[in-house]
């Protein structure tokens, strides 16, 4: 008991110290908690010390650390969400010149987030959506102490179905996501407004794709009545939608129209750069700066270039060698690969395979 009380004291003192001296509020710095060593923030036993000393928590604002303390179990959900965002970003851009490179440092997505381009808009929307998605799902799974399933949908629903079951708690996920993610933004400039807009666009995308899921009841599967609940979309669905909005993102400028108060902040301060273009919707992605040239490496702006990237010499698309290699050409490599093949299951219980060697041809950008 004395040890536990001592650890709790250490936890509170350390968080107070971090709040005063180590808080970093730069946009996107909180993504660095994906590197946190702990698998949970349930405050028990030795996990106190591990969390208190983990440098990843230094990347959080005071409000973000407070939210983690108030919601035991949620840190694991947040880090899981960021991991999902990284995987999805790499998948969606695997065939593009910018293929979402990441690092193990606190600056996960690199210097690209310091710009106001389409890629930055996608990163902010995707990571915001990932936190909302992960937290909402964790609530229904019972891994966060402060939330549960969404039980508001109960009782009659239709002529042959009724509400029941365990709905994913999208409302808790959206509210927490807004409080946690948006709290890292500071300022009143164009970057601040676009980041907040793209954060909300990510959350709205998750909310809009909630779907009804049902289970049949009745003799021999007759489905005379169904119990239904609301289920989150797959995160791949969210990624696909945000990728489509990346392709159709709107370039915006800052506008003071409609407000005489300089301190007032709302989404109406963003308007299309081209007056002939229609205004963006709440779910559209917005940006204010042209994307850099991703063809060549530039440490100043954080681009890695496409030299050494594998391309498809038969494709006319973005993954084709002409486009991906930016006209520099490519080299063809061959390699012999040995794999297990023609596997047979023998009763009981043994699998025998042959070794097959094939020659693979790869094309790499110069």
Buried (B, 14 or more C-beta within 10 A) or exposed (E): EEEEEEBEEBBEEBBEEBBEEEBEBBBBBBBBBBBBEBEBBBBEEEBBEBBBEBEBBBBBBBBBBBBBBEBBBBBBBBBBBBEBBBBBBEBBBEBBBBBBBBEEEBBBBBBBBBBBBBBBBBBBBBBBBBBBBBBBBBBBBEBBEEBBBBEEBEEEBEEEBBBBBBBBBBBBBBBBBBEBBBBBBEEEEBBBBBBBBBBBBBBBBBBEBBEBBBEEBEEEEEBEBBBBBBBBBEBEBBBBBBBEBBEEBBBBEBBEEEEEEEEEBEBBBBBBEEEEEEEBEEBBBBBBBEBBEBBEEBEEBBBBBBBEBBBBEEBEEEBBBBBBBBEBEBEEEEEEEEEEEEEEEEEEEEEEEEEEEEEEEEBBBE
